[in-house]
């Protein structure tokens, strides 16, 4: 039956290696913050004893995303154009919290949970009336190919100058890219703030690839600047505007390329270095909840004291 085909030779296609995909926040920023922590938990798959950072950051982003969708009427047309009430925010918080618990992610204590709730309700009250009507898109996914890897990111919100949110193709050159950070604003000149600047400059470059133009502006919103109960309007420290000239974007891309190379080299050698001891004070909140802190070389001169959970 198959004799007529006995002389046929099928040449297999050459194997094409998969291009690594690196997320701007989950990979690049995470590795820059602490290569050792990134290696153990992001690459090796160890599960941290405390998921406080995952809980706090995720619940902030997910609840705000629901608040924006509420105003846009995505889930329920009857809420379109209506600001979420405090009760709505509490309900959205409960929904996200329940989903996180189902995945084994929960707040480390009641104080932290309440802090996240207070910040979200305060943000909704302060920013909702003016910001929500200007949001034209949320979770705006962007990507771009680099020489050895694919860079991916998600812009939290696109903010327009009051256009109709349904006409997303109006003029993306008039849109601003905003990224929410569930922390206090880092000090000027700190490694953390510089990494966030790079992140937004790279977002601007990837935004250009997707939309054919640069955004009008790039802004970081540090939500923990709203922690003071006396705050009734947006504090100046909450918003940080990032410049993105052609030179700055090129420098940011080069910097992230270096980090990507370091990640791929670390994977190949299975070598995950501790952070620079000169910068550990800047990331002390990260170190404080890290399961590796007691054996971390970066803290040998000032080790963490042993304590029960």
N, C-alpha and C positions, 0 to 999 in steps of 0.2 A: 504493500500500500504506500509506503513512504520511500520506496526505492528511487523514484524519479527525483527525489529531493536529496539523495544521499551525498551528492557533490556540492550542494549549496552550503556556503560558508557565511555564517552570520557574524559580523564584526560587532562586538559589544560597544556601546557608547562609552567614552571615557568617563570615569567617575568625576563628578564635579563636587568639590568640597563645599559644605554648607557655609555660608557667610555668617559669622557671629553677629548676633543682634544684641545691642547694648542700650539699655534705657538710660535716659539722662539722669533721672533721680535715683532709680533703684540700683543702677550699676555705677555710673560715673561718679555721681555725688556721694553715694554710699562708700565706694572704694576710697575716694579722696578724704572722706571723714575718718575712716579707719580701715586700712587694708586687712588687718588681722580679723576684725569682727566680720567684715564682708566675706572673707575666705571661709570662715567656719560656718556662718549661718546662711549666706546667700549661695555659696558654691558647694560646700560639703553637705549642706542640708541639715545641720544640727538645729534642734528646736530650742530657742531660748527659754529659760525658766520663767522670765517675765516678758510679756509682749506689750509693755506700756507704750513704747514708741509707735508700734504698729497700731495699737488701739487708738491712741490720741490723734495721730495724723490721719488715720482712715476715717474716724468718726467725724472729725472736723470737715474733711473734704466731702464725704458722702452726704452729710446733713445739709451742707451748703448747696450741693448739687441738687438735692431734693427741693430746697427752698427756691432755687432758680427755676426748676421745672414746674413748681407750684405756680409761680407768677406767669410762666409761659403757657400754662394750661396743658402741658404735655400728658400728664397722668389723668387729669380731670378737666375737661373744657370749661367747667363752671368756675374754676379758680383763675382762669386767664385774666391777667391785669389786676389781680387782687394780691395784696401782701400777705404772706403767711402770718398767722397770729402766733402768740407765744405758745399757745396750746398745740398749734400745728408743728412748731419746732420741737416741742417736747415729744410729740407722737413720732416725728421722723427720727429723733434721737433714739427712741425706744426700738423702732424698727431696725435701725442700723446696729444698735447694741445687741439685739437678739440675734441678728445674722452673724455678727462677729463671735458671739459666744458659741454659736453652732460650729464655728471653725476653731474653737479653743482659744480665742483671743478675747481677753477681758481686761478691764481696768485693774491696776495693781491695788488701788484702794478707793474708798468712797470719795475722798477729798479730790482726787484727780478727776474722777467722773463728774463730780459737781462743778469743778472748774471748767471742764469742757462744755458742759451744759450752759453755764453762766455766760461764757464767751460767745457761744453761738446765739443765744437769745439777745445778748447785747449787740452783736454784729447785725442781727436781723432788724433790731429796733433802730440802730444808728444808720446803717447803710442801705437797708431795704428800700425806703421811699425814693432815694435818688439813684441807687446803683441798679436795682433789679430791672427797671424799665430800659436801661441801656444795654443789657446783656443780650447779645445776638447769637451766642453759641456757648455751649459748655463742653468740657472734655474734648477739646479740639485736638484730634490726633495728627501728629506731624512726623515725618521721617525723611531721612536723606542718606544716600550711600557715600561712605568714605572709602578710602583706598582698600582697607582690610576688614571693614565691618560696616554694619548697618546701624545707624543712630536713630533711635526712636524717642518720642516724647509726647506728653499730653499737656496742653495748655488748659489750665483750670477754667478760665472764662475769657471770652472775647467781648470787649466793651466798646460799643459804638457811640456815635454822637447823637443818639435819639432817633435813629432810623427805625423803620418797621422791622421787627425781629424776623418776620416771615420772609423778607427779601434779603437773604444772606448774600446774594451776589451783587448787592448795590455798589459798594465800594470798599473792599477790604483794606485799602490803603488808609482808610479813616478809622480802622479798628485798633484798639489797644489790646495787648496781651497781658493778662493778670495771672499771677500765681500766688496761691494762698500758702502761708507757712504757719504751722501751729506752734510757734515759739516766739520768744522775744527777739527784737531786732539786734543782730550781732553788732559788736563794736566796729567802727570804721577802721579799715585796715586789717581786720581779722581774716583768717583763712576761710572761715565759714561764709562771711559776706562776699568775699572775692569769688568763691565757688558759685554762690547764688547769682552773682553778676554774670559770670561766664555762662551759667545755665540760661539766663534770659537772653543773652547775646546769641547763643546757639539756637534758642527757640526762634529768634528773629530770622536767622539764616534759614532754618527749616520752614518757617512760615512763608518765607519768600519763595521757596521751592514749590510749596503747595498752592499758594494763592497768587503767585506772579508779582508780588510786591512786598515791601517791608511793612510791618505794622506802624501805626502812627506813634505808639509809645509802648514801653515795657515797664510794668510795675510789679513790685513784690509787696504783698500785704502780710504783715506780721501780726497775727491775730492775738497773740499773748500780750500785745501792747494794750489790749482792752481789759486786762485783768482787774484794774482798779475799779471798785464799785462806784466811785464818784464820777466816772466818765460818762458824759451824756452826748458827746460829739467826737468825731474822729480825731485822735491825737496825731500830731505831725509825725511822730515816730513810727506810726503804723504803716505808712506808705513810703516805699523807697523806689524812686524812679531810676531805671537803668539806661544809660546811654548806649547806643549801638551804631557807631560809625563803621565804615568798611574796614578800617584798621582794627578797631576793637573786636569786630566779629571774627576777623582772620586770626587774631591773637587767641580768642576764646576757642575757636575750632582747633588751633594748633595745640593749645593746652589740653583740651579734651582728647585729642589724638594721642598725646603722650600718656594720658591716663589709661586710654583703651589699650595701648601697647603694653603698659605695665600690668593690666589685668590679664591679658592673654599670655604674657610671659610668666606671671605668677601661676596661672592655670597649668601651663606646660611643666613648670618646675615644682608645682605644688608647694609654693613658698609664699607665705602671707606674713608680711612684715608688720610689726607694731607701728603705731603712729609716731611721728616725731615728738620726742619729749618736750620740745619747745612749744608745741601747740596743744598739748593735752588739756591744759586749763581751759582752752576755748571749747573743748568738747566734753567737759567734765560731766554734764548731764547724761551724755551717751555712755561714758565710762561707768558712771555710778550704777547703772542698771545692767551692765554687761557681765555675763557669767564668767568671762575670762579675765576680769579686772585684777584678781589677786595674784595671777601669774604673769601679768603684762609687763614686758621689759620697759615700757614707757613710763611706768610708775615705780621703778626700783628704788629711786631716791626718796620717794614719798608714797609707800604702798598703802593700799586701802586696808582698813582694819577689818578683821574677820567678824561677821555678824550673822545671826540667824535671819531667815527671810521674814 
